[in-house]
Amino acid sequence: MNALIDFDQGLKHCDNQHRIYLAVLRQFLAQYQNGLNYDAMLQSPEHAQLELHTLKGLCATIGATHLSQLAATSFQHWTSISSADAQVELSNIAEELTALVQVLQDYLKSSNC
């Protein structure tokens, strides 16, 4: 298990179907390889909540529990935090997401996908 992702947990979410899990990981990378749309999230609370909710669910599905929890926490109180706190939270999420993307890229390369 990697500190950022529990591949076994993610595989269980895909009914232990390795090909399906790999497809889900590739889709996750396609969606997040360029990170979050930081500016749009800071400008629109509704957009931010949608993005955070989506990230929360997708991370839980692939086994990235910590990032899922970060997104869930931000989602829950997004409309009540200051813009400075929102920037800090998005920065923390973006940093972990960037690291996760790298781990997933390495994993898919080692799986010859």
WOWOTA-V958912 format. One line per field, one symbol per residue. ss: DSSP state (a for helix, b for strand, c for the rest). A space follows every 50 residues. Layout:
BEGIN
ss->???
END
This chain:
BEGIN
ss->ccccccaaaaaaaccccaaaaaaaaaaaaaaacccccaaaaaacaaaaaa aaaaaaaaaaaaccaaaaaaaaaaaaaaaaccaaaaaaaaaaaaaaaaaa aaaaaaaaaaccc
END
